[in-house]
């Protein structure tokens, strides 16, 4: 069992699972960690982008563990401040979709998950890196989505997200049925595909609800890529059914493959958006690449 002597718990007070009275969950988690012998300091983030800066500051203070209490967006920010470090990152889920927590099979109240920390084991994992002309480079742990889902993420109402959770994403996604979808080109190892939604993922679950890339894995050395054809949004009703029935590999208009790098090119001047780990990130043109052994992630011993 690992005991950490200079741990930091970075939490997002705006996370759905920590809003209002729920913020007391942070104090309970800290009490559990200290009761197990860990020395831990809790630090709130103070706005967008603060997670990376806070993580970098914790590393400068000699952190031997950084925990995150928040959603996938908060985890992404903190991870961006830790790339290349040997210090482990641990996840206490408290956000909207909690894709990473679902992948790691971490469930329950913050304090209950915190009680498991001493049993978790460090695993060195690869991460993705997004390079786009429109924004600085950004790393991601889970996935990059281009086209339909990124546009939907951009439309999510923050207040609705806070109070309705994943429903806010589904409402935004179904709102896409009323418009013609922008198509773009996807380049994978000298092959060119046409798509209106492309997903390059390191995890099986999508939005902690569906499995669009069942062959993905955090311990793999590639992305699982799912490409969806067509500018007609109603084709996605068929794609949705294919995902629910676990038949995407047999659904017309869907291409599934694996790659270590993928490039995306616009076909018109209309913006095509990119999201990483559920947060708006850039517009095309863009490229994603796998960065091997970039981060140490604490995982339950049975994971992987």
MOHUDA-V892204 format. One record per residue. N is the residue number from 0. BURIAL is + if it has 24 or more other C-alpha atoms within 12 Angstrom, else -. Layout:
BEGIN
N:BURIAL ; N:BURIAL
END
This chain:
BEGIN
0:- ; 1:- ; 2:- ; 3:+ ; 4:- ; 5:+ ; 6:+ ; 7:+ ; 8:+ ; 9:+ ; 10:+ ; 11:+ ; 12:+ ; 13:+ ; 14:+ ; 15:+ ; 16:+ ; 17:+ ; 18:+ ; 19:- ; 20:- ; 21:+ ; 22:+ ; 23:- ; 24:+ ; 25:+ ; 26:+ ; 27:- ; 28:+ ; 29:+ ; 30:+ ; 31:+ ; 32:+ ; 33:+ ; 34:- ; 35:- ; 36:- ; 37:+ ; 38:+ ; 39:+ ; 40:+ ; 41:+ ; 42:+ ; 43:+ ; 44:+ ; 45:- ; 46:- ; 47:- ; 48:+ ; 49:+ ; 50:+ ; 51:+ ; 52:+ ; 53:+ ; 54:+ ; 55:+ ; 56:- ; 57:+ ; 58:+ ; 59:- ; 60:- ; 61:- ; 62:+ ; 63:+ ; 64:+ ; 65:+ ; 66:+ ; 67:+ ; 68:+ ; 69:+ ; 70:+ ; 71:+ ; 72:+ ; 73:+ ; 74:+ ; 75:+ ; 76:+ ; 77:+ ; 78:+ ; 79:+ ; 80:+ ; 81:+ ; 82:+ ; 83:+ ; 84:+ ; 85:+ ; 86:+ ; 87:+ ; 88:+ ; 89:+ ; 90:+ ; 91:+ ; 92:+ ; 93:+ ; 94:+ ; 95:+ ; 96:+ ; 97:+ ; 98:+ ; 99:+ ; 100:+ ; 101:+ ; 102:+ ; 103:+ ; 104:- ; 105:+ ; 106:+ ; 107:- ; 108:+ ; 109:+ ; 110:+ ; 111:- ; 112:+ ; 113:+ ; 114:+ ; 115:+ ; 116:+ ; 117:+ ; 118:- ; 119:+ ; 120:+ ; 121:+ ; 122:+ ; 123:+ ; 124:+ ; 125:+ ; 126:+ ; 127:+ ; 128:+ ; 129:+ ; 130:+ ; 131:+ ; 132:- ; 133:- ; 134:- ; 135:- ; 136:- ; 137:+ ; 138:+ ; 139:+ ; 140:+ ; 141:+ ; 142:+ ; 143:+ ; 144:+ ; 145:+ ; 146:+ ; 147:+ ; 148:+ ; 149:+ ; 150:+ ; 151:+ ; 152:+ ; 153:+ ; 154:+ ; 155:+ ; 156:- ; 157:- ; 158:- ; 159:- ; 160:+ ; 161:+ ; 162:- ; 163:- ; 164:+ ; 165:+ ; 166:- ; 167:+ ; 168:+ ; 169:+ ; 170:- ; 171:+ ; 172:+ ; 173:+ ; 174:- ; 175:+ ; 176:- ; 177:- ; 178:- ; 179:- ; 180:+ ; 181:+ ; 182:+ ; 183:+ ; 184:+ ; 185:+ ; 186:+ ; 187:+ ; 188:- ; 189:- ; 190:- ; 191:- ; 192:+ ; 193:+ ; 194:+ ; 195:+ ; 196:+ ; 197:+ ; 198:+ ; 199:+ ; 200:+ ; 201:+ ; 202:+ ; 203:+ ; 204:+ ; 205:+ ; 206:+ ; 207:+ ; 208:- ; 209:+ ; 210:+ ; 211:+ ; 212:+ ; 213:+ ; 214:+ ; 215:+ ; 216:+ ; 217:+ ; 218:+ ; 219:+ ; 220:+ ; 221:+ ; 222:+ ; 223:+ ; 224:+ ; 225:+ ; 226:+ ; 227:+ ; 228:+ ; 229:+ ; 230:+ ; 231:+ ; 232:+ ; 233:- ; 234:+ ; 235:+ ; 236:- ; 237:+ ; 238:+ ; 239:+ ; 240:- ; 241:- ; 242:+ ; 243:- ; 244:- ; 245:- ; 246:- ; 247:+ ; 248:+ ; 249:- ; 250:+ ; 251:- ; 252:+ ; 253:+ ; 254:+ ; 255:+ ; 256:+ ; 257:+ ; 258:+ ; 259:+ ; 260:+ ; 261:+ ; 262:+ ; 263:+ ; 264:+ ; 265:+ ; 266:- ; 267:- ; 268:- ; 269:- ; 270:+ ; 271:+ ; 272:+ ; 273:+ ; 274:+ ; 275:+ ; 276:+ ; 277:+ ; 278:+ ; 279:+ ; 280:+ ; 281:+ ; 282:+ ; 283:+ ; 284:+ ; 285:+ ; 286:+ ; 287:+ ; 288:+ ; 289:+ ; 290:+ ; 291:+ ; 292:+ ; 293:+ ; 294:+ ; 295:+ ; 296:+ ; 297:+ ; 298:+ ; 299:+ ; 300:- ; 301:- ; 302:- ; 303:-
END
